[in-house]
Amino acid sequence: MKLKAFFAGIAIPIFAALPSVMTVSAATGNEPLQTCFSEDGAYMTIFTSTPLQEDASLLIGNTALTAEVKGSGVQVNTLFLIDNSSSMPVKLRDELKSAVTDYVSAMPETERVKIAAFDTKTTVHAAEYSADPEFISYELSKVDFKGKGSLVYDAVMNVIEHEKPDEDAYFRTVLITDGIDSVEGTSFDLLRTAISGSSRNHVDVVQVSSGGKQDVNLAAIGSLGSNTYMMFESGSDFSPLAAGEISMLKAKLTNALTTGELKGVTIKNGAENISLGSVLIPQAELPPDETEPPETTTAAPETTSAETEAETTVSAVSAEAEKSEGRGTLWLIIGAAAAALLLAAGGILLFLRRRPKKKLVCRIAVQITKDVPSDQKGVGPDVWEFDEDGEFRVGRIPEPRAEDGSALPKNHRAICEDASNDDIGSIGRNAFVLRYDRKTETVTVRNAAQGAVFAVDSENGHTELRSGQSTALTKGCRILLGNYTTVTVSQITVS
């Protein structure tokens, strides 16, 4: 039995009888824990607390898909994101660290843990998840609760945007905070959209409190999807956060499904159906399915009496031609002339084919602005250029460098061109790709970020783009990134 569902049903009655009350709320039922897609949109992976049979399959709309099923031994990656600010209750700090240590000592062999801390910035203390209690304890010792502020929502966005979409592991973040977002940054609405819009972004919430008063926003985050919310007070532990046994189902999608639309999804698990409701399937261009061409056998044609007569006639004509030397010479001259003409024509065609074709070049003139006076890096006009058969990647460079390769100050430019695939995995909600659509003769913008949303305002209205979705750009439209970065398209030329 999954411990979350177990504690959701009994935690409040049991702990009500204890001297120290611990409030716990968690999702119940057999709804999937996490649904995610590979970066290229080719695979859909679902994690569930319901045991899956080996022959479980997936139904998307009316399309049945076979799937790879793993009923046990699924990797769980748990990141403890701890508020390192001085506002954290002093009397509960040691208990909090002890609760994390006790959790690590009791977790199953399939689980790994990483420690991260935040105040006005977010610090992930290890590059990889670990199951080594001593190493995790060392990383935990770096949390000193001396920070001067706590950007709670920014911290959650920072860590969930780095989760690897192609790793077959159940990712989750455990947010531990007293619930005071002291500095304006990522809005609560944006964070809630990021978590609810991508089931990969699973966030359990632990509110550390010496007064027992719930933070409404934290409780709301803990109620999204399969998340858990708990109040941590003296005597509390982290047993309600135990992941329990998890199953995984992974299916390969087809081009007919990856259309960027909502589709009904159901897991066929023996006699049981697990409904996921409507799921947004990313828009993706997948390679065509490989199919073997049918084998064909060509039989040798039989010789008919008519063909025999024709061959006899040809032989007779040839013999007659040989009798006339002058007539044969004339045919040779005509044949040589025809061959020369054919060779000349072929040379001309080959020359024309080898001439390089001119490609259309797309140029997008933009104006980048920010609403925050203290952050004006990367603002101003810019021109983005790419070939019709290419694409233009845009995003924030985490480690910017000058043309000579020397390092530039952090966030030297908020928007950059040709962000690599690795960059796009770490630049979050500011990542998008521009392409030229030959069919419609328009330039489109596609959201290339994982679990992020941005909007495009144009004369056609306000369009929100989730990961994988795209829309056409028009002159004068505005791409709204994050809280305060705006890219205004001043000119689009294709020549």
C-alpha positions in Angstrom: 0.0 0.0 0.0 1.3 3.5 -0.8 2.1 5.3 2.4 0.8 8.6 1.1 -2.7 7.2 0.6 -2.4 5.4 4.0 -1.5 8.5 5.9 -4.1 10.6 4.0 -6.8 8.4 5.6 -5.4 7.9 9.1 -2.9 10.7 9.8 -5.4 13.2 11.2 -7.3 10.8 13.5 -4.1 9.3 15.0 -2.1 12.5 15.4 -5.1 14.3 16.9 -4.6 12.1 20.0 -0.9 12.9 20.3 0.5 15.9 22.3 2.0 17.4 19.1 -0.5 17.6 16.3 0.7 17.1 12.7 -1.6 18.1 9.9 -1.2 15.9 6.8 -3.2 16.0 3.6 -2.6 13.9 0.5 -4.3 12.8 -2.7 -6.2 9.5 -2.4 -7.4 7.0 -5.0 -5.5 5.3 -7.8 -4.7 8.4 -9.9 -1.3 8.3 -11.6 1.5 10.0 -9.6 3.3 11.5 -12.6 2.9 11.7 -16.4 5.7 13.0 -18.6 7.0 13.0 -22.1 10.5 12.6 -23.6 12.2 15.7 -24.8 11.6 14.8 -28.5 7.9 13.9 -27.7 8.4 10.3 -28.9 7.6 8.6 -25.6 5.0 9.0 -22.8 5.9 7.7 -19.4 3.4 7.3 -16.5 4.3 6.5 -12.8 1.5 5.1 -10.6 1.1 3.8 -7.1 -1.3 1.2 -8.4 0.6 -2.1 -9.2 0.7 -2.6 -13.0 0.5 -6.0 -14.7 3.2 -7.0 -17.2 0.7 -6.9 -20.1 -0.7 -3.4 -19.2 -1.3 -1.2 -22.2 -2.2 2.4 -23.0 -5.2 3.8 -24.8 -4.9 7.4 -26.1 -8.2 8.4 -27.7 -9.1 5.4 -29.9 -5.4 4.4 -30.4 -4.2 1.4 -28.4 -0.4 1.3 -27.7 1.7 -1.5 -26.3 4.0 -0.4 -23.5 7.1 -1.3 -21.5 6.0 -2.0 -17.9 8.1 -2.0 -14.8 6.0 -3.2 -11.8 8.8 -2.8 -9.2 12.3 -1.4 -8.7 11.4 2.0 -10.2 14.0 4.7 -9.4 12.8 7.5 -7.1 14.7 10.8 -7.0 13.8 13.0 -4.1 15.1 16.5 -3.7 14.8 18.2 -0.3 14.5 21.9 -1.0 15.1 23.6 2.4 14.4 27.3 3.3 17.8 28.5 4.5 16.5 31.9 5.8 16.8 33.2 9.3 13.0 33.3 9.6 12.8 29.5 10.0 11.8 28.6 13.6 14.9 28.2 15.7 13.5 25.5 18.0 12.7 23.3 15.0 15.9 23.5 13.0 17.7 20.6 14.5 14.5 18.5 14.5 14.1 19.3 10.9 17.5 18.0 10.0 17.0 14.9 12.1 13.8 14.2 10.3 15.6 14.3 6.9 18.4 12.1 8.3 15.8 9.6 9.6 14.0 9.6 6.3 17.2 8.8 4.4 18.1 5.9 6.8 14.7 4.3 6.2 14.2 4.8 2.5 14.3 1.8 0.1 17.2 0.9 -2.0 15.5 2.3 -5.1 15.4 5.8 -3.8 18.1 8.6 -4.1 18.2 12.0 -2.3 19.7 15.4 -3.1 19.9 18.4 -0.8 19.2 22.0 -2.0 18.8 25.2 0.0 17.5 28.7 -0.8 17.2 32.2 0.5 17.4 34.9 -2.2 19.2 32.4 -4.4 19.0 28.6 -4.8 21.9 26.3 -4.2 21.9 22.6 -5.1 24.6 21.0 -2.9 25.3 18.0 -5.1 25.3 17.2 -8.8 23.8 13.8 -8.5 21.2 12.0 -6.3 22.8 9.8 -3.6 21.8 7.0 -1.2 24.9 7.4 1.0 23.6 8.6 4.5 27.0 10.1 5.4 27.3 12.1 2.2 23.7 13.4 2.5 24.4 14.3 6.2 27.4 16.3 5.0 25.4 18.1 2.4 22.7 18.8 5.0 25.3 20.3 7.3 25.7 23.2 4.8 22.2 24.4 5.6 22.9 27.1 8.3 19.6 29.1 8.3 21.5 32.5 7.9 19.8 33.7 4.7 18.3 37.2 4.7 15.2 36.4 2.6 13.4 33.5 1.0 12.3 33.5 -2.6 10.1 30.4 -2.1 8.4 30.3 -5.5 11.6 31.2 -7.4 13.4 28.3 -5.7 10.8 25.8 -6.7 10.9 26.9 -10.3 14.7 26.8 -10.3 14.9 23.1 -9.3 11.9 21.7 -11.2 13.2 23.2 -14.4 16.4 21.1 -14.2 14.6 17.7 -14.0 15.7 15.4 -16.8 12.8 14.6 -19.1 14.3 11.4 -20.6 15.3 9.7 -17.4 13.1 6.8 -16.4 12.9 7.9 -12.8 10.1 9.3 -10.6 11.2 12.9 -9.7 9.8 14.8 -6.8 10.7 17.9 -4.8 10.0 18.2 -1.1 9.7 21.9 -0.3 10.5 22.7 3.3 9.7 26.3 4.4 8.0 28.4 7.0 5.8 29.9 4.2 7.0 33.5 4.0 7.9 34.6 0.5 9.8 37.7 1.4 11.0 39.0 -2.0 8.9 39.5 -5.1 9.9 37.1 -7.8 8.0 34.3 -9.4 4.3 34.7 -8.8 2.2 32.1 -7.0 -0.1 31.8 -10.1 2.9 31.1 -12.4 4.2 28.5 -10.0 0.8 26.8 -9.7 0.5 26.8 -13.5 4.0 25.2 -13.8 3.2 22.4 -11.3 -0.4 21.7 -12.6 0.6 22.0 -16.2 3.3 19.4 -16.1 2.9 16.3 -13.9 6.7 15.9 -14.0 6.8 18.8 -11.5 5.7 16.9 -8.4 6.1 19.1 -5.3 5.3 17.9 -1.7 5.1 20.7 0.8 6.3 20.7 4.4 5.4 23.9 6.3 7.6 24.4 9.3 5.6 26.2 12.0 5.7 26.8 15.7 2.2 28.3 15.7 0.2 25.8 13.6 -1.2 28.4 11.2 -1.4 27.1 7.6 -0.1 29.1 4.7 -3.0 29.1 2.2 -0.7 29.1 -0.9 1.5 26.3 0.4 -1.5 24.2 1.2 -2.8 24.8 -2.3 0.4 23.6 -3.9 0.3 20.5 -1.7 -3.2 19.8 -3.0 -2.3 19.8 -6.7 -2.3 16.4 -8.4 -0.8 13.7 -6.2 1.2 16.2 -4.0 1.2 16.0 -0.2 1.0 18.9 2.3 2.1 18.5 5.9 2.6 20.8 8.9 6.0 20.1 10.6 6.0 20.8 14.4 7.9 19.5 17.3 7.9 15.7 17.3 7.0 15.4 13.6 8.7 13.1 11.2 8.7 12.6 7.4 7.0 9.2 7.2 4.0 10.6 5.4 6.3 11.5 2.5 7.4 7.9 1.8 7.0 7.2 -1.9 6.1 3.5 -1.4 6.1 1.0 -4.3 5.8 2.6 -7.7 5.1 1.2 -11.1 6.1 2.6 -14.5 4.5 2.4 -17.9 6.3 3.7 -21.0 4.8 3.8 -24.5 6.1 5.0 -27.9 3.9 7.6 -29.6 3.1 8.1 -33.3 2.8 11.2 -35.4 -1.0 10.8 -35.5 -1.0 11.4 -31.7 1.7 14.1 -31.3 -0.6 17.0 -32.5 -0.4 19.3 -29.5 -4.0 18.5 -28.5 -5.8 17.3 -25.4 -6.6 13.6 -25.6 -8.3 11.1 -23.3 -5.7 8.7 -21.8 -6.5 5.4 -20.1 -4.2 2.6 -18.7 -5.6 -0.9 -19.5 -4.4 -2.9 -16.4 -6.0 -6.3 -16.7 -9.7 -6.0 -15.8 -9.0 -2.5 -14.3 -9.0 0.8 -16.2 -7.0 3.7 -14.8 -8.2 6.9 -16.3 -5.9 9.9 -16.6 -8.6 12.1 -18.0 -7.6 14.6 -20.7 -3.8 14.9 -21.2 -2.1 17.5 -23.4 0.0 15.4 -25.9 3.0 17.5 -27.1 3.3 18.7 -30.6 6.2 16.9 -32.2 7.5 15.8 -35.6 8.5 12.1 -35.2 10.2 9.8 -37.7 7.8 7.7 -39.7 7.2 4.2 -38.4 9.6 1.6 -40.0 7.6 -0.9 -42.0 9.1 -3.7 -44.2 7.9 -3.5 -47.8 6.0 -6.6 -48.9 8.0 -9.2 -50.7 7.3 -9.5 -54.4 8.4 -12.2 -56.8 8.7 -11.5 -60.5 8.3 -14.5 -62.7 10.1 -14.8 -66.0 7.7 -14.1 -68.9 6.9 -17.0 -71.1 7.8 -16.7 -74.8 4.7 -16.7 -77.0 4.4 -17.7 -80.7 3.8 -14.1 -81.6 7.1 -13.0 -79.9 8.9 -15.8 -81.8 7.5 -14.5 -85.1 8.6 -11.0 -84.1 12.1 -12.2 -83.4 12.2 -13.9 -86.8 11.0 -10.7 -88.5 13.7 -8.7 -86.7 16.4 -11.2 -87.8 15.2 -10.9 -91.4 15.3 -7.1 -91.3 18.8 -7.2 -89.8 20.0 -9.5 -92.5 18.5 -7.2 -95.2 20.2 -4.2 -93.6 23.6 -6.0 -93.7 23.1 -6.5 -97.4 23.1 -2.7 -98.0 26.4 -1.1 -97.0 25.4 2.4 -97.9 22.2 2.3 -96.0 24.0 1.0 -92.9 26.6 3.8 -93.0 23.8 6.4 -93.2 22.2 5.0 -90.0 25.5 5.1 -88.2 25.9 8.8 -89.0 22.3 9.5 -87.8 22.9 7.5 -84.6 26.1 9.3 -83.8 24.5 12.7 -84.2 21.6 11.7 -82.0 24.0 10.4 -79.3 25.9 13.7 -79.4 22.8 15.7 -78.9 21.7 13.5 -76.0 25.1 13.9 -74.3 25.0 17.7 -74.7 21.4 17.9 -73.3 22.5 15.6 -70.3 25.5 17.9 -69.6 23.3 21.0 -69.5 20.8 19.3 -67.2 23.6 18.1 -64.9 25.1 21.6 -64.8 21.7 23.1 -63.9 21.1 20.5 -61.1 24.5 21.1 -59.6 24.0 24.8 -59.3 23.4 25.7 -55.7 19.8 26.5 -54.8 19.2 29.8 -53.2 17.6 29.5 -49.7 15.1 31.8 -48.2 16.4 33.7 -45.2 14.1 34.7 -42.3 14.9 37.8 -40.4 13.1 38.8 -37.2 13.7 42.3 -35.8 12.8 42.5 -32.1 12.8 44.9 -29.2 13.5 43.4 -25.8 12.2 45.2 -22.7 11.9 44.6 -19.0 9.6 46.0 -16.4 12.1 45.9 -13.5 14.4 49.0 -13.5 17.1 47.1 -11.5 17.5 44.4 -14.2 18.0 45.9 -17.6 20.5 43.3 -18.9 19.9 42.1 -22.4 17.3 44.8 -23.3 17.3 46.7 -26.6 16.9 45.9 -30.3 18.1 42.7 -31.9 17.9 40.8 -35.2 17.5 37.0 -35.3 18.3 35.4 -38.7 18.0 31.8 -39.9 17.6 29.7 -43.1 14.1 28.5 -44.1 15.0 24.9 -43.5 16.7 25.7 -40.1 15.5 27.0 -36.8 16.5 29.7 -34.3 16.7 28.8 -30.6 16.2 31.6 -28.0 16.8 31.6 -24.3 18.8 32.8 -21.3 22.4 31.8 -21.2 23.3 30.3 -17.7 27.1 30.7 -18.4 27.5 33.5 -21.0 30.8 33.9 -22.9 32.1 36.6 -25.2 33.1 35.9 -28.9 36.7 35.2 -27.8 35.5 32.6 -25.3 36.1 34.6 -22.2 33.5 34.5 -19.4 31.0 37.3 -19.1 29.1 38.3 -15.9 26.2 36.1 -14.9 23.0 36.9 -16.8 25.0 39.3 -19.1 22.2 38.8 -21.6 18.7 37.7 -20.7 17.9 36.6 -24.2 20.4 35.0 -26.6 20.4 33.3 -30.0 21.1 29.7 -30.9 20.8 28.2 -27.4 22.0 24.6 -27.4 19.9 21.7 -26.3 21.7 21.6 -23.0 21.0 25.3 -22.6 17.3 24.9 -23.2 17.2 22.3 -20.5 18.4 24.9 -18.0 16.9 28.1 -19.1 13.3 27.2 -18.2 10.5 29.4 -19.1 12.5 31.7 -21.4 13.2 29.0 -24.0 11.6 29.0 -27.4 12.3 28.0 -31.0 11.5 29.9 -34.2 10.9 28.1 -37.5 9.6 28.9 -41.0 6.5 27.0 -42.1 6.6 26.6 -45.9 3.0 25.5 -46.1 1.6 28.6 -44.5 4.5 30.9 -45.3 4.7 32.1 -41.7 7.2 32.1 -38.9 6.1 30.1 -35.9 7.3 30.2 -32.3 7.3 27.0 -30.2 7.7 26.6 -26.4 10.8 24.5 -26.0 10.9 24.7 -22.2 9.9 21.8 -19.9 6.9 22.4 -17.7 6.7 26.1 -18.4 4.2 28.5 -19.9 4.6 31.8 -21.7 2.1 33.9 -23.8 2.0 35.6 -27.2 -0.2 38.8 -27.6 -1.2 39.7 -31.1 -4.0 41.2 -33.1 -5.6 37.7 -33.0 -5.7 37.7 -29.2 -3.8 36.3 -26.2 -2.4 32.8 -26.7 -0.8 30.8 -23.9 1.9 28.3 -25.1 2.7 25.2 -22.9 5.7 23.0 -23.5 5.7 21.8 -27.1 2.9 24.1 -28.4 3.4 26.7 -31.1 1.7 29.6 -32.8 2.3 31.9 -35.8 4.2 35.2 -35.2 2.9 38.5 -36.7 4.4 41.9 -37.0 3.7 43.8 -33.8 3.0 40.8 -31.6 4.6 40.4 -28.1 6.2 37.4 -26.6 5.7 37.6 -22.8 8.3 35.7 -20.8 8.3 35.1 -17.1 7.1 38.0 -15.0 8.5 41.0 -16.8 10.5 40.2 -19.9 8.8 41.2 -23.2 10.0 40.5 -26.8 8.2 42.7 -29.3 8.4 41.6 -32.9 8.9 44.8 -35.0 9.5 43.3 -38.4 9.4 39.9 -40.1 11.1 39.5 -43.6 11.6 36.4 -45.6 13.8 36.9 -48.7 
